[in-house]
Amino acid sequence: MFSMKKVAAVTGAAAMLLSMGACGNKDNEAANGNVEIKFQTWNLKNDKYTPYFTSLISAYEKSHKGVTIKWIDQLSDNYEEKLSADAAANNLPDVLDANPSLMFGLAKAGALMDVGKEAPNASKNYYPNAWKAVTFSGKGITTAAYGFPWYVNDGPMYYNIELMKKCGLDPDKLPVTYDDYFADADTMVKSGCGAFMSTNTASDAADYASAGVQFMSKDKTEYTFNTPKAVAHLQRFIDLYNQKGIPPEALNAQWSQQGEFFQRGSIIAMGGSAYSAADFKQNSPDLYKNLAVGPKITDEGRSATVSYEMLAVNSQTKHKKEALDFAQFVTNSKNQLEFAKKSNTFPSSAGGLDDPYYKKIDTSDLQGKALAITLKEVQTGYSSRPPQFTDAAGSQYLQQQVALAMQGKQTAKQALDKTVDFANKKLK
Amino acid sequence: MNDTDISVGSRSEASVSGRVEPSMKKLEEGKPRKPKRSIGTILAPYLFSFPAFAIVFVFVVIAALNTFRLAFTDSTLLIPGKFVGFQNFVEVFHDEYFWTAMLNSTLYVVCVVPFMVILPLILANLVRGNSKIMGFFRTAFYTPVVMSAVVVGMIWTNLLDSKGLINSILETTRIIKHPIPFLTDRWLILFSAMFVTIWLGLGYYMVIYLTALANIDDALYEAASLDGAGPVRQFVSITMPGVRSTMVLIMMLSTIAAFRVFNEIYVLTNGTAGPGGEDITMSMLIQQQGTGIQARTGYASAISLIVLAVVGTMLIVQQIVQKRGED
């Protein structure tokens, strides 16, 4: 005879096993036979953007009977790890949001659809520079557009007016070129005001491209940023570091740390986004009143730091037609404009920048000035960072080698030669 | 009485009865009868332990075997590679960051382990007892153990930064003219991280020592006290020998943890492994190579196997030295 205790024990164990088995039992399709599209965004589910996406999805579902959109949002941190885990498990969402650097690895592994081939007329719906940013080429990858361009951003340089005055600089005459920038840095160092110019150490592709250095060959088969011009450019930063014009912490700081330096009044300038002004206004109102904005430092007369976000379609999606259609719906001119206005970013859809909203930007306050400067950058600038120059494939190595050069452990030429050699080996 | 005694007893009883049984049937009847067990009773322990075994099998055994397999391929996370023999190992030994990581991790073991073995023992000796004040100190020392790596990172970054609390105090009191580069100098980052590791681990190992100390007979201390032994002599002659096996255990645990250090360096350097990556450790190297969309899983697996071999060798050497010491 089974005692009640034993029956309960065996039932409990069996239930545990069954529940474990159920963990892996998934069915993406809605029970009623509808097509379900998984749409993944990157850190966009919050009070500011949730109403927009809810309304967007609702509008799409209403006009596309039988299609359900399941919106997933991933947190900002570890997004790459999340994408790579999903890709390795062949579990990528149908439509996903990321920047070209993250998308490149997925495209190279065949995880993303060639949308130029599947939607041959789509390219004309976007600005040429935006379409170029989502078109990947080079070693080990078939040249193709691996997603639809979404929102675009860049940003001005923010300056601490009080600190500038303290260091003998004129806030009404902000630097535009690198000559201006280093002249101001020289004045600042000589003043002995104890501040630093910025955390910029010339450890990013854009730092070289904006100084007129060709970062990569046109066919994307090799890196070319170890030219005498690039070495001379890096040397200027090394000299500034040695004159204590760059904080030592900049050598192992991530991009996000420059905001901390700026907010506590350690550095005079920082590169930001158009929406940084709104953040300053909300989080540091005193600092906001004490800020000036100017264009990004460049010798080329145009910004090299335009960043594009893109929506890609999973190459393994079971609902190719619906996924392609939804991705184009999200990135169409009307929806891009609405999102861009909410987020202080810019549309990549053709004609989007001609919208009356961008013709009448109120430049009487800092936010408006930042938006106006960024608009010009987006209109004329480009993305200089090749998508294949990822953290693992050279970007982090460049930062490390530059740091060693700043510390005097190697020359500027050695730092760039080593990085070019390292990054070229990763191109296969 | 053991099993042998029972069988002998059974035979004796048969002899006493005066009937020598020739047939097997009779012999079987004479054996003690096993109680009947239901199928549920037999299966229950296996069913209960199956989930744990399954988890260990999938996430430890299969993962370890897969790491071993991957180490000999040029796999990336998204592209299955092909067999490349020892190519990954050859590349590892030519990787400048591998040798930097090996040096840093080894230094970590050499510098941290002695403190991890001795300091918690001294601490445990000081806070043993049942008084409320001792309870407070035990809790206080254990608190860092339950802190998340992010919190620890924020605390120590704010303390050690060039404009952090420590530098500010030293500059205000005019002990130093320029800030000490705790977070920007290669060696100071490493030693700062070691300090954080010791600070974090003290409470954990202290608790293990407290358990071991509870097993030492108080009479030994009383006798030593009567013989005129002071606290230091008692500590060296009674406490340390009394917790010798625990010291060996902690030495092994802290050696493994120190060689695989990751969090402390990561949070103090914002994940960059210090200026120029000169503070990279073995675990950080594995993380850098083995994560992300372009992860080189084959290469990272080769480094993992080397770490396994090094840690294994360290433990074997420790065991040999320990045995010789006992002999």
Interface residues (C-beta under 8 A of the other chain):
Chain A: M1 F2 K6 V7 A9 V10 A13 A14 M16 L17 M20 E80 E81 L83 S84 A87 A88 L102 F104 G105 L106 K108 A109 A111 P247 P248 E249 L251 N252 A253 Q254 Q257 R264 S266 T390 D391 A392 A393 Q396 Q399 Q400 Q401 A403 L404 M406 Q407 K409
Chain B: S38 G40 T41 L43 A44 L47 F48 F50 P51 A54 T76 L77 L78 I79 D161 S162 K163 P181 L183 T184 T269 N270 G271 T272 A273 G274 P275 G276 G277 E278 Q288 Q289 T291 G292 I293 Q294 A295 R296
